[in-house]
Amino acid sequence: MFENKSQLDAWKQLMKAGDESSLDIPCTNYPDAFFPEKGEKAEIAKSLCRECPILTQCAQYGLEFEYEHGIFGGLTVDERWRIRRAMDARRSRRRTADQWLDQRAS
């Protein structure tokens, strides 16, 4: 079910936040809104997400898992893809900088 530790951690954080929340979590009341059909607008789900008490944990979960459908933490598939791509580029630059510093220190 989990490909790596960060996926497991994201899932645990989402479940914990849901259990600890005393407020309604919109996706549990309107699940269909969070999986719009191709061509349908995601605005209903996004507006519900803005009011959700576990928005941050849900967005993290959505970023860790590469689902090809659905709104997680107010983010569409395309938005999550762009964020992951930017995060990967930053990690790559950081590794390159670290490698350069390591070589220089040698």
RAURGI-V212503 format. One record per pair of residues at least 4 apart in sequence whose C-alpha atoms are under 7 Angstrom apart, sorted by the first residue. I is the first residue (numbers start at 1). GAP is how many residues later the second one is. D is the distance in Angstrom with one decimal. If there is no record, write none. Layout:
BEGIN
i=I gap=GAP d=D
i=I gap=GAP d=D
END
This chain:
BEGIN
i=2 gap=5 d=5.8
i=2 gap=6 d=5.9
i=3 gap=4 d=6.7
i=4 gap=4 d=6.7
i=5 gap=4 d=6.1
i=6 gap=4 d=6.0
i=6 gap=58 d=7.0
i=7 gap=4 d=6.2
i=7 gap=57 d=5.5
i=7 gap=58 d=6.6
i=8 gap=4 d=6.2
i=9 gap=4 d=6.1
i=10 gap=4 d=6.2
i=10 gap=50 d=6.2
i=10 gap=51 d=4.9
i=10 gap=54 d=6.9
i=11 gap=4 d=6.2
i=11 gap=50 d=6.1
i=12 gap=4 d=6.0
i=13 gap=4 d=6.0
i=13 gap=44 d=6.3
i=14 gap=4 d=6.2
i=14 gap=43 d=5.1
i=14 gap=44 d=6.0
i=14 gap=47 d=6.9
i=15 gap=4 d=6.2
i=16 gap=4 d=6.1
i=17 gap=4 d=6.0
i=17 gap=37 d=6.1
i=18 gap=36 d=6.7
i=21 gap=32 d=6.9
i=23 gap=30 d=6.8
i=25 gap=27 d=5.8
i=25 gap=28 d=6.9
i=26 gap=4 d=6.1
i=26 gap=22 d=6.1
i=26 gap=26 d=6.5
i=27 gap=4 d=4.8
i=27 gap=7 d=6.7
i=32 gap=4 d=6.8
i=33 gap=11 d=6.6
i=33 gap=12 d=5.4
i=34 gap=11 d=5.3
i=34 gap=36 d=5.5
i=34 gap=37 d=5.1
i=35 gap=34 d=6.5
i=35 gap=35 d=4.4
i=35 gap=36 d=6.4
i=36 gap=4 d=5.7
i=36 gap=5 d=6.9
i=36 gap=6 d=6.4
i=36 gap=34 d=6.9
i=42 gap=4 d=6.2
i=43 gap=4 d=6.0
i=44 gap=4 d=6.3
i=45 gap=4 d=6.1
i=45 gap=26 d=6.8
i=45 gap=29 d=7.0
i=46 gap=4 d=6.4
i=46 gap=28 d=4.6
i=48 gap=4 d=6.6
i=49 gap=6 d=6.3
i=49 gap=24 d=6.1
i=49 gap=25 d=5.2
i=50 gap=24 d=6.9
i=54 gap=4 d=6.1
i=55 gap=4 d=6.1
i=55 gap=18 d=4.8
i=56 gap=4 d=6.2
i=56 gap=17 d=6.3
i=57 gap=4 d=6.2
i=58 gap=4 d=6.1
i=58 gap=14 d=5.6
i=58 gap=15 d=4.6
i=59 gap=4 d=6.2
i=59 gap=13 d=5.3
i=59 gap=14 d=3.7
i=59 gap=15 d=6.9
i=59 gap=16 d=6.8
i=60 gap=4 d=6.2
i=61 gap=4 d=6.3
i=62 gap=4 d=7.0
i=62 gap=10 d=5.1
i=62 gap=11 d=7.0
i=63 gap=17 d=5.9
i=63 gap=21 d=6.7
i=68 gap=9 d=6.1
i=69 gap=8 d=6.1
i=70 gap=6 d=6.5
i=70 gap=7 d=6.7
i=71 gap=4 d=5.4
i=71 gap=5 d=4.9
i=71 gap=6 d=6.9
i=72 gap=4 d=6.9
i=75 gap=4 d=5.7
i=75 gap=5 d=6.0
i=76 gap=4 d=6.1
i=77 gap=4 d=6.1
i=78 gap=4 d=6.2
i=79 gap=4 d=6.2
i=80 gap=4 d=6.1
i=81 gap=4 d=6.1
i=82 gap=4 d=6.2
i=83 gap=4 d=6.1
i=84 gap=4 d=6.0
i=85 gap=4 d=6.2
i=86 gap=4 d=6.3
i=87 gap=4 d=6.2
i=88 gap=4 d=6.1
i=89 gap=4 d=6.2
i=90 gap=4 d=6.1
i=91 gap=4 d=6.1
i=92 gap=4 d=6.2
i=93 gap=4 d=6.1
i=94 gap=4 d=6.0
i=95 gap=4 d=6.0
i=96 gap=4 d=6.1
i=97 gap=4 d=6.2
i=98 gap=4 d=6.1
i=99 gap=4 d=6.1
i=100 gap=4 d=6.1
i=101 gap=4 d=6.1
i=102 gap=4 d=6.3
END
